[in-house]
C-alpha cells in the first residue's frame, strides 16, 4: 500500500517595530553668556513628544562633569516616567550666520535603550 502523501504547508511571519520620527530645535542664544554656569549645571530644553514618549535636551555649557569643564555637554533625557524606549538620533549645530547645520553626534544604535531611571545618553564637544 502506498504511503499517504500529505500536503506540505509553508508559513511565514514578519515583525515590524513601531517607529516614529521627529525634530526638535533647541535654540541657545548668546552662547558665551552661558559659560561660567559651572560644571554639572545645565539648561533644559522644552519637553517634546516623539513616538508617544516625552523627551528633553540638557545643555551643559561647562560640561556635565568637572573633567569635561572645557567642553560643552549635551544629553538627551527620556522624561516619560516608568518607561523604556529605544531611540536613534542626530544632534546638529546650526550656524546662525549661514543657516547650515553640521552633524555633531549620531546615535546609530538603539541599544542600550533609554530607561526613565537612567535616561541619559550624552556626548561632549569642544566649542571655543
Secondary structure, DSSP 8 states (H G I E B T S, - for coil): -----------------------------SHHHHTTS-TT--EE---EEETTEEEEEEEETT-SSGGGTTSEEEEEEE-STT-EE---EEEEEE-TTT--EEEEEEE----S-EETTB-EEEEEE---
